[in-house]
Amino acid sequence: MAVEIKSKIVSYSVKKPEEAPTPAPLADDNPLTVRIPSRPEGTLEAVSEKISYVGAEGRKKVYLLVSFMPVEGVINGQRVVIERPVEFFFPSGQLSSEHQWITATMRSLSLAARGGYVTQAVADLRKVAWDKGLVRCGWNRHGKPVFHDSEVSAIAWSIQQILYRRGFLDEDGLQVPVEDLVGRYSQRLASGNAWQPPSDEEIQRVEQEAQASSGGPAVVGHCPECNGELIMMDGCPTCYSGCGWSKCG
């Protein structure tokens, strides 16, 4: 419909289309601590491990399964994905009375994994001691046996080794930063190959280079007991701060 303008036009403007509102930034949601209500349906990737150890009651062996799944989160406003352990399983057929505590512990670790605090839960199990003497389980990269304060501690150490080889923990059983987990999972999706821990030769070369450049013993990590520096003594990472902790027992 035409409209006649009888007054003088003094100014005009062109109506601009309305701009779409800027979306609000995503709130950070750390994928390491995202709670997983229950084990998802379907198939999960899993690692099967035979754990053999020797203590006061002789040689024993158990089999464990650790399942992993991708978990989404938000870091610095960006959606990211990492891989997390979600289930610790003690296969059937190992149901004797001496195995009841392992079954109960695996259930507790599964709850901790889905709750986002499995790293601390496993570290706490490493501190369990008993009165039956040391338990030998596993070997360090220098070919020396590793001794533990109890069977519980030995199995917890073995679980840490599984998570280390999967790239979830570092060699000392400490949590890998979430940014590194994101990168490792992205690399896996891009290349089709899972992250691999450095070889013993690579670790030894880095230690020698660090020792040569600093003029002193190479720092190879941090103590899980007091967070002090670890140095190599007699082929074993040992706390340099004086608390006495040694990875070889």
C-alpha positions as CSV (number, residue, x, y, z in Angstrom):
1,M,0.0,0.0,0.0
2,A,1.4,3.4,-1.1
3,V,1.7,6.2,1.6
4,E,1.8,9.8,0.6
5,I,4.4,11.8,2.5
6,K,3.4,15.5,2.8
7,S,6.0,16.8,5.3
8,K,9.6,17.5,4.5
9,I,12.0,14.5,4.9
10,V,14.9,15.6,7.2
11,S,16.7,12.2,7.6
12,Y,16.3,8.5,6.9
13,S,17.9,5.2,7.8
14,V,17.8,1.7,6.4
15,K,16.6,-1.0,8.7
16,K,19.3,-3.6,9.2
17,P,18.6,-7.3,9.7
18,E,18.8,-8.4,13.3
19,E,22.0,-10.1,14.2
20,A,21.9,-13.6,15.7
21,P,22.8,-13.5,19.4
22,T,26.3,-14.7,20.2
23,P,26.1,-18.2,21.8
24,A,27.2,-18.3,25.4
25,P,30.6,-19.9,25.9
26,L,30.5,-23.5,27.1
27,A,31.1,-24.0,30.8
28,D,34.2,-26.1,31.5
29,D,33.4,-29.7,32.4
30,N,36.6,-31.7,33.2
31,P,36.3,-35.1,31.5
32,L,38.5,-36.6,34.2
33,T,35.9,-35.9,36.8
34,V,32.7,-36.3,34.8
35,R,30.5,-38.8,36.7
36,I,29.5,-41.9,34.7
37,P,26.2,-43.2,36.2
38,S,26.7,-46.8,35.1
39,R,28.6,-49.0,32.7
40,P,27.2,-48.3,29.2
41,E,25.6,-51.1,27.3
42,G,27.5,-52.8,24.5
43,T,31.1,-53.6,23.9
44,L,34.0,-51.8,25.6
45,E,37.7,-52.0,24.9
46,A,39.4,-54.0,27.7
47,V,42.8,-55.1,28.9
48,S,43.3,-58.6,30.4
49,E,46.2,-59.0,32.7
50,K,47.7,-62.0,34.5
51,I,49.2,-60.9,37.8
52,S,51.7,-63.2,39.5
53,Y,53.2,-62.4,42.9
54,V,55.2,-64.2,45.6
55,G,54.7,-63.7,49.3
56,A,54.8,-65.6,52.6
57,E,52.1,-67.9,51.4
58,G,53.9,-68.8,48.2
59,R,53.3,-67.9,44.6
60,K,49.8,-66.8,43.6
61,K,48.3,-65.6,40.3
62,V,45.1,-63.8,39.5
63,Y,43.5,-62.5,36.3
64,L,42.0,-59.0,36.0
65,L,40.1,-57.1,33.3
66,V,40.1,-53.3,33.0
67,S,37.6,-51.7,30.6
68,F,38.0,-48.3,29.0
69,M,35.6,-45.9,27.3
70,P,35.8,-42.4,25.7
71,V,34.4,-39.6,27.9
72,E,33.4,-36.2,26.6
73,G,34.0,-32.9,28.4
74,V,34.7,-29.2,27.9
75,I,38.2,-27.6,28.5
76,N,38.7,-23.8,27.9
77,G,35.3,-23.7,26.1
78,Q,36.2,-26.5,23.7
79,R,34.6,-29.9,23.5
80,V,37.2,-32.6,24.1
81,V,37.3,-36.4,24.4
82,I,39.6,-38.5,26.5
83,E,39.8,-42.2,27.4
84,R,39.1,-43.3,30.9
85,P,39.0,-46.6,32.8
86,V,35.4,-47.4,33.7
87,E,35.3,-50.9,35.0
88,F,37.6,-53.3,36.9
89,F,36.5,-56.9,36.7
90,F,37.6,-60.1,38.4
91,P,36.6,-62.9,36.1
92,S,34.5,-65.8,37.4
93,G,36.3,-69.0,38.3
94,Q,38.4,-67.3,41.0
95,L,35.8,-67.5,43.7
96,S,37.6,-69.0,46.6
97,S,37.4,-67.4,50.0
98,E,40.9,-65.9,49.6
99,H,39.7,-64.0,46.5
100,Q,36.6,-62.4,48.1
101,W,38.6,-59.3,49.0
102,I,39.8,-58.9,45.4
103,T,36.3,-59.1,44.1
104,A,35.1,-56.4,46.6
105,T,38.1,-54.2,45.8
106,M,37.4,-54.4,42.0
107,R,33.8,-53.3,42.6
108,S,35.0,-50.4,44.7
109,L,37.5,-49.4,42.0
110,S,34.8,-49.6,39.4
111,L,32.7,-47.1,41.4
112,A,35.8,-44.9,41.8
113,A,36.5,-45.0,38.1
114,R,33.0,-43.9,37.2
115,G,33.1,-41.3,39.9
116,G,36.3,-39.7,38.5
117,Y,38.7,-40.5,41.4
118,V,40.2,-43.8,40.5
119,T,43.8,-42.5,40.4
120,Q,43.6,-41.6,44.1
121,A,41.8,-44.8,45.0
122,V,44.5,-47.0,43.5
123,A,47.2,-44.9,45.1
124,D,45.5,-45.4,48.5
125,L,45.5,-49.2,47.9
126,R,49.3,-49.0,47.4
127,K,49.6,-47.9,51.0
128,V,47.9,-51.0,52.4
129,A,50.3,-53.1,54.6
130,W,50.1,-56.4,56.4
131,D,52.2,-58.4,58.9
132,K,53.2,-61.3,56.6
133,G,56.2,-59.6,55.1
134,L,57.0,-58.1,51.7
135,V,55.3,-59.4,48.5
136,R,57.4,-59.5,45.3
137,C,55.5,-58.6,42.1
138,G,56.8,-57.2,38.9
139,W,60.1,-55.9,37.6
140,N,61.4,-52.4,37.1
141,R,63.0,-51.3,33.9
142,H,66.5,-52.1,35.3
143,G,65.5,-55.7,35.7
144,K,65.2,-55.7,39.5
145,P,62.2,-57.1,41.3
146,V,59.7,-54.7,42.9
147,F,58.6,-55.4,46.5
148,H,55.3,-54.3,48.1
149,D,53.9,-54.1,51.6
150,S,51.0,-56.5,51.0
151,E,49.1,-58.4,48.3
152,V,46.7,-55.5,48.1
153,S,49.6,-53.2,47.4
154,A,51.0,-55.6,44.8
155,I,47.8,-55.8,42.8
156,A,47.3,-52.0,43.0
157,W,50.8,-51.5,41.6
158,S,49.9,-53.9,38.8
159,I,46.8,-51.9,38.0
160,Q,48.9,-48.7,37.9
161,Q,51.1,-50.4,35.3
162,I,48.1,-51.3,33.2
163,L,46.9,-47.6,33.3
164,Y,50.4,-46.4,32.6
165,R,50.7,-48.5,29.5
166,R,47.3,-47.3,28.4
167,G,48.6,-43.7,28.8
168,F,46.2,-42.7,31.7
169,L,48.8,-42.5,34.4
170,D,52.5,-41.7,34.4
171,E,55.2,-44.2,35.4
172,D,55.0,-43.1,39.0
173,G,51.2,-43.7,39.2
174,L,50.3,-40.0,39.0
175,Q,47.6,-38.6,36.9
176,V,48.5,-37.5,33.4
177,P,47.2,-33.9,32.8
178,V,43.9,-33.8,31.0
179,E,45.4,-31.8,28.1
180,D,47.9,-34.7,27.4
181,L,45.0,-37.2,27.6
182,V,43.1,-35.2,25.0
183,G,46.2,-35.1,22.7
184,R,46.8,-38.9,23.1
185,Y,43.3,-39.8,22.3
186,S,43.2,-37.4,19.3
187,Q,46.4,-38.9,18.0
188,R,45.0,-42.4,18.4
189,L,41.9,-41.5,16.4
190,A,44.0,-39.8,13.7
191,S,46.6,-42.6,13.3
192,G,44.7,-45.6,14.5
193,N,47.6,-46.4,16.9
194,A,47.3,-46.2,20.7
195,W,49.8,-44.2,22.7
196,Q,52.9,-46.2,23.6
197,P,55.1,-45.5,26.7
198,P,58.7,-44.6,26.0
199,S,61.2,-47.5,25.8
200,D,63.7,-48.2,28.6
201,E,66.5,-47.0,26.3
202,E,64.8,-43.7,25.7
203,I,64.2,-43.2,29.4
204,Q,67.8,-44.0,30.2
205,R,69.1,-41.7,27.5
206,V,67.0,-38.8,28.9
207,E,68.2,-39.5,32.4
208,Q,71.8,-39.5,31.3
209,E,71.4,-36.3,29.4
210,A,69.7,-34.6,32.4
211,Q,72.4,-35.8,34.7
212,A,75.2,-34.6,32.4
213,S,73.7,-31.1,32.0
214,S,72.9,-30.6,35.6
215,G,76.1,-32.1,37.1
216,G,74.0,-34.1,39.6
217,P,71.6,-37.0,39.8
218,A,68.7,-36.9,37.4
219,V,65.3,-36.2,38.7
220,V,63.0,-39.0,37.4
221,G,59.7,-38.0,39.0
222,H,58.0,-37.0,42.2
223,C,57.5,-39.1,45.3
224,P,53.9,-40.4,45.7
225,E,54.3,-40.1,49.5
226,C,55.7,-36.6,50.0
227,N,55.9,-35.2,46.5
228,G,59.6,-34.7,46.8
229,E,62.1,-35.4,43.9
230,L,62.9,-38.9,42.9
231,I,66.4,-39.8,41.8
232,M,67.9,-43.1,40.6
233,M,69.7,-45.0,43.3
234,D,70.9,-48.6,42.6
235,G,68.6,-48.7,39.6
236,C,65.5,-47.7,41.6
237,P,63.6,-44.4,41.8
238,T,64.2,-43.2,45.4
239,C,62.9,-40.2,47.2
240,Y,65.7,-37.6,47.5
241,S,63.8,-35.5,50.1
242,G,64.4,-38.0,52.9
243,C,61.1,-39.8,53.4
244,G,62.7,-43.1,52.4
245,W,60.2,-44.1,49.7
246,S,61.6,-46.4,46.9
247,K,59.8,-47.8,44.0
248,C,61.6,-51.1,44.6
249,G,60.2,-51.5,48.1
